[in-house]
Amino acid sequence: MTFEQIRERAYELWERNHRPEGFEIEFWLLAERELRKERDRRKADEAPTPPRSDPPPG
C-alpha cells in the first residue's frame, strides 16, 4: 500500500461524503483501514489451503 493509494482512497471517501471540512485525518485513517483490509483479504484468498485429512474409517 503506497502513499499515493491512500491519498486517492481518502480523496474518494471525502468526495463521497460531500467534502466536509476538517476531517482529513479521519478520511486518511479510514482509507488506510480499507486498503489494509482489502490487501489482507487478497492475501488470504491467494494462500494455499492445506490438504484436508479425512478421519480414518472406523
C-alpha positions as CSV (number, residue, x, y, z in Angstrom):
1,M,0.0,0.0,0.0
2,T,1.6,3.3,-1.1
3,F,1.2,6.8,0.0
4,E,-0.5,7.6,-3.4
5,Q,-3.0,4.7,-3.0
6,I,-4.0,6.0,0.5
7,R,-4.2,9.6,-0.8
8,E,-6.5,8.6,-3.7
9,R,-8.8,6.5,-1.5
10,A,-9.0,9.2,1.2
11,Y,-10.0,11.7,-1.5
12,E,-12.6,9.4,-2.9
13,L,-14.1,8.9,0.6
14,W,-14.0,12.7,1.2
15,E,-15.8,13.4,-2.1
16,R,-18.4,10.6,-1.4
17,N,-19.2,12.3,1.9
18,H,-19.9,15.7,0.3
19,R,-16.4,17.2,1.1
20,P,-16.7,18.0,4.7
21,E,-14.1,20.4,6.1
22,G,-11.8,19.4,8.9
23,F,-12.0,15.6,8.5
24,E,-8.7,15.0,6.6
25,I,-7.2,12.7,9.2
26,E,-10.4,10.7,9.7
27,F,-10.6,10.0,5.9
28,W,-6.9,9.2,5.7
29,L,-7.2,6.7,8.5
30,L,-10.3,5.2,7.0
31,A,-8.6,4.8,3.7
32,E,-5.7,3.1,5.3
33,R,-8.0,0.6,7.1
34,E,-10.0,-0.1,3.9
35,L,-6.9,-0.7,1.9
36,R,-5.3,-2.9,4.6
37,K,-8.4,-5.0,4.8
38,E,-8.6,-5.4,1.0
39,R,-4.9,-6.4,1.0
40,D,-5.3,-8.9,3.8
41,R,-8.4,-10.4,2.1
42,R,-6.4,-10.8,-1.1
43,K,-3.6,-12.5,0.7
44,A,-6.0,-14.9,2.4
45,D,-7.6,-15.7,-0.9
46,E,-4.2,-16.4,-2.5
47,A,-2.9,-18.5,0.3
48,P,-2.8,-22.2,-0.5
49,T,-5.2,-24.2,1.5
50,P,-3.7,-27.1,3.5
51,P,-4.7,-30.6,2.4
52,R,-7.7,-32.0,4.2
53,S,-7.1,-35.0,6.2
54,D,-10.1,-37.2,6.5
55,P,-10.6,-39.2,9.7
56,P,-9.7,-42.9,9.3
57,P,-12.7,-45.1,8.6
58,G,-13.9,-46.7,11.6
